Amino acid sequence: MKFWLLFPLLTSTIGISAQSVSTLMGARANGMGYASACLIDEWGLLNNIAGIASIESPTAVFAYDLKPMLPGANRIASAVSWPVKFGVLGGGVFRFGDDLYSESVLSIGFSNKFGLAALGFKANYIQYRAEGFGTKGVFTLSFGGIAELTPKLSVGAYITNLNQPKISIDGDRAPTLLTAGVSFKPTDKIIIATELEKDLDYATRWRTGLEYTFHPKFCARTGFNHQPSAAFFGMGFKTKRFNLDYALQHSVNLNLSHQASVNYNLTK
C-alpha cells in the first residue's frame, strides 16, 4: 500500500492540522505567540519572507522546538540570510517528526525593500515520510509583504503554499494559508502585534503578542492564540554578533513546550 493512501490518517493521528505541520519558527516569534506577519528579522524565511528584506549582514540562525509530551512532534530548523546588491537571499531547512513519521522542508527565498514596503517570495520542497509507506514530495510557492505605514504602524501579509499541490491520490492538498497582521510600536521599547491566519478548510486562527525591551540587551515577550488556545512567554538576549532567545508555550493538548534559537552575524 502506498504511503499517501494513509497520509490523512497519519496526520490526524498525531494532531497535525490540514495535512501539514506549521513551519513558523524562531523563539522570538514563538514568545510573541507567532504573531510574526510584521516582524523584521532573520527568521522571515520560515515566517513572512518579506521580513528578511532589511537584513544588512550575512546571518545564520538555528532553532529547536521541544515538546516533552509528544517527542515525535519535535521540530528543528536552520537558515541563512545573505544580502546582495538587489535584495536579500535566504535558504533554510526545517524538519518535524521522528523515524515513524516526518516532514522535511527545503526553502529558498528572496526579498527586497521598495521605499516603505518590502516584498518577498520563496519556493519550498516538502517531503512527507512514513515508516513502511515511503515518501511523497511536492513543490510549493509562498509570497509575502510588509509595509511601514508610519514609524509606529506596520501591516504585513503572506500566503503559504500558494499553488496548493496534491499530496495524496484522494485529492488532499498541501494547505494554503492566508495570514494578515498589524504591528504597533507605541514606544521604541514596545512592539504589539496581532494577526489572523485563515486555512481555506479550517476556522480562522487569531494570534497576538507583545515584546518589551527593558534593557539594551534584554527583552521579554508574551502572546496568546485562539483556535486552538495557547499562551506564550519568552526572553531574549542580544549582542552585536548574536541573539539568544527562549520561548515557553502552554496549550491544553501538549501542556508545555520549549523553543530556543540563536541568530549569529557572520560578518566580523
C-alpha positions in Angstrom: 0.0 0.0 0.0 1.3 3.4 -0.9 2.2 5.9 1.9 0.0 8.7 0.6 -3.1 6.4 0.8 -2.7 6.5 4.6 -1.4 10.1 4.8 -4.7 11.8 6.1 -5.0 9.1 8.8 -1.4 9.5 9.9 -1.6 13.3 10.1 -4.8 13.3 12.0 -3.5 10.7 14.5 -0.5 12.9 15.5 -2.6 16.1 15.6 -1.4 17.9 12.5 -3.8 20.4 11.1 -4.6 20.3 7.4 -2.1 17.6 6.5 1.0 19.7 7.2 2.7 20.9 10.3 3.4 24.6 10.9 6.9 25.8 9.9 6.7 29.0 11.9 10.0 29.1 13.8 12.3 31.3 15.9 12.0 31.7 19.7 11.4 35.5 19.2 8.2 34.8 17.2 7.3 31.9 19.4 7.4 34.1 22.6 5.0 36.5 20.9 2.5 33.8 20.0 3.9 33.5 16.4 2.3 36.9 15.6 5.1 37.4 13.1 3.5 38.8 10.0 5.1 42.1 10.6 8.3 41.0 12.3 11.5 42.1 10.5 14.3 39.6 11.4 16.3 36.6 10.1 13.5 34.1 10.7 11.4 35.7 8.0 12.4 32.8 5.6 10.2 30.5 7.7 7.6 33.1 8.7 6.9 36.1 6.4 9.6 36.0 3.7 9.3 39.8 3.4 10.8 40.0 7.0 14.4 39.4 5.7 14.4 42.4 3.3 16.1 44.8 5.8 18.9 42.4 6.8 22.3 44.2 6.3 24.8 41.5 7.2 25.0 37.7 6.4 23.3 35.9 9.2 22.8 32.3 10.3 20.0 31.1 12.6 19.2 27.8 14.3 16.2 26.8 16.4 15.0 23.7 18.2 11.4 23.2 19.4 10.9 20.6 22.1 7.6 19.0 23.0 8.2 16.7 26.0 4.6 15.3 26.0 4.9 14.3 22.3 8.5 13.5 21.4 7.6 12.6 17.8 6.4 16.2 17.3 9.7 18.0 17.9 10.8 20.5 15.3 14.2 21.8 14.2 15.2 24.5 11.7 18.2 26.4 10.4 18.5 29.2 7.8 21.0 31.7 6.3 20.2 35.2 5.0 22.6 36.9 2.7 22.3 40.5 1.4 23.2 41.1 -2.2 23.1 44.2 -4.4 19.5 43.7 -5.5 18.0 42.4 -2.2 18.4 39.6 0.3 18.7 35.9 -0.5 17.7 33.3 2.0 17.9 29.5 2.3 17.0 27.1 5.0 15.9 23.7 6.1 13.1 22.5 8.5 12.3 19.1 9.9 9.4 17.8 12.0 8.9 14.3 13.5 10.9 11.2 14.0 11.7 7.9 12.3 8.0 6.9 12.3 6.6 10.0 10.6 8.4 13.1 9.5 8.0 16.2 7.3 11.1 17.9 5.9 11.2 21.3 4.1 13.9 22.9 2.0 13.3 26.6 1.3 14.9 29.2 -1.0 13.7 32.8 -0.9 14.3 36.3 -2.0 13.1 39.7 -0.6 13.7 43.3 -1.4 12.6 46.7 0.0 10.9 49.3 -2.1 10.6 52.5 -0.2 8.4 51.8 2.8 7.3 48.4 1.6 9.1 45.0 1.4 8.1 42.1 -0.8 9.4 38.6 -1.0 8.8 35.1 -2.4 10.1 31.7 -1.7 10.0 28.2 -3.2 9.8 25.1 -1.0 10.3 21.4 -1.5 8.3 19.5 1.1 8.9 15.8 1.7 6.4 13.6 3.7 7.7 10.3 5.0 6.1 7.4 7.0 7.9 4.3 8.0 6.9 1.4 5.8 5.0 3.5 3.3 7.7 5.5 1.6 7.8 9.2 0.8 5.9 11.9 -1.0 7.5 15.1 -2.2 5.9 18.3 -3.5 6.9 21.8 -4.5 5.1 24.9 -3.1 5.3 28.6 -3.6 4.8 31.4 -0.9 4.6 35.1 -1.1 4.7 37.9 1.5 4.8 41.7 2.0 5.3 44.2 4.9 4.5 47.9 4.6 5.5 50.6 7.2 2.6 53.0 7.1 4.1 55.2 9.8 7.1 54.9 12.1 4.8 53.3 14.6 2.4 51.3 12.5 3.1 48.5 10.0 1.0 45.9 8.2 2.0 42.6 6.9 0.5 39.7 4.9 1.7 36.5 3.3 0.3 33.4 1.5 1.7 30.0 2.3 1.6 27.2 -0.4 0.0 29.4 -3.0 -0.1 26.7 -5.6 -1.7 24.1 -3.2 -0.2 20.9 -4.7 -1.8 17.5 -4.3 -0.3 15.3 -1.6 -2.4 12.2 -2.0 -4.2 10.3 -4.7 -7.5 11.1 -2.9 -7.1 14.7 -3.7 -5.7 16.0 -0.4 -3.6 19.1 -1.0 -0.9 21.0 0.9 -2.8 23.6 2.9 -3.0 27.2 1.6 -2.8 29.7 4.5 -3.7 33.4 4.3 -2.2 35.5 7.1 -2.5 39.2 7.7 -1.5 41.3 10.6 -0.8 44.7 12.2 2.2 45.8 14.3 2.1 48.9 16.6 5.1 50.5 18.3 3.8 52.9 20.9 7.4 53.5 22.0 10.9 52.4 20.8 10.8 49.7 23.5 7.4 48.1 22.9 6.0 46.1 19.9 2.4 45.0 19.9 1.4 42.6 17.1 -1.8 40.9 16.1 -2.8 38.8 13.1 -5.3 36.4 11.6 -4.5 33.2 9.8 -7.0 31.5 7.6 -6.7 28.0 6.3 -9.1 27.5 3.4 -10.6 24.4 5.0 -10.5 25.3 8.7 -11.5 28.0 11.2 -9.6 31.3 11.4 -6.8 31.4 13.9 -6.1 34.6 15.9 -2.6 35.3 17.2 -1.4 38.3 19.3 1.9 39.1 21.0 4.0 41.8 22.8 7.7 42.4 23.0 9.2 44.8 25.7 12.9 45.7 25.6 13.6 46.6 29.2 17.4 46.8 28.7 19.5 47.4 25.6 20.5 43.7 25.7 17.4 42.1 27.2 13.7 41.8 26.3 10.6 40.0 27.5 7.8 38.6 25.4 4.3 37.2 25.7 1.5 36.1 23.4 -1.8 34.3 23.1 -3.5 32.2 20.4 -7.1 31.4 19.8 -8.3 28.4 17.8 -6.6 26.5 19.3 -5.9 28.3 22.5 -2.3 28.6 23.8 -0.3 31.0 25.9 3.3 32.0 25.3 6.2 33.6 27.2 9.7 34.4 26.2 13.0 36.1 26.9 15.7 37.5 24.6 19.4 38.4 24.9 21.3 40.2 22.2 24.8 41.5 21.4 26.3 42.9 18.2 27.2 39.4 17.0 24.4 37.2 18.1 20.9 36.9 19.6 19.9 34.2 22.0 16.1 33.6 22.5 14.0 31.3 24.6 10.2 30.7 24.5 7.7 28.7 26.5 4.3 27.6 25.2 1.4 26.2 27.1 -1.6 24.5 25.5 -4.2 22.1 26.7 -3.3 19.3 24.3 0.6 19.4 24.6 0.9 21.0 28.1 4.3 22.8 28.0 6.7 23.1 25.0 10.0 24.9 24.7 11.9 26.5 21.9 15.4 28.0 21.9 17.0 29.8 18.9 20.2 31.6 18.1 20.9 34.3 15.5 24.6 34.8 14.6 26.1 37.6 12.5 28.6 36.1 10.1 30.4 39.4 9.5 33.3 40.2 11.7 
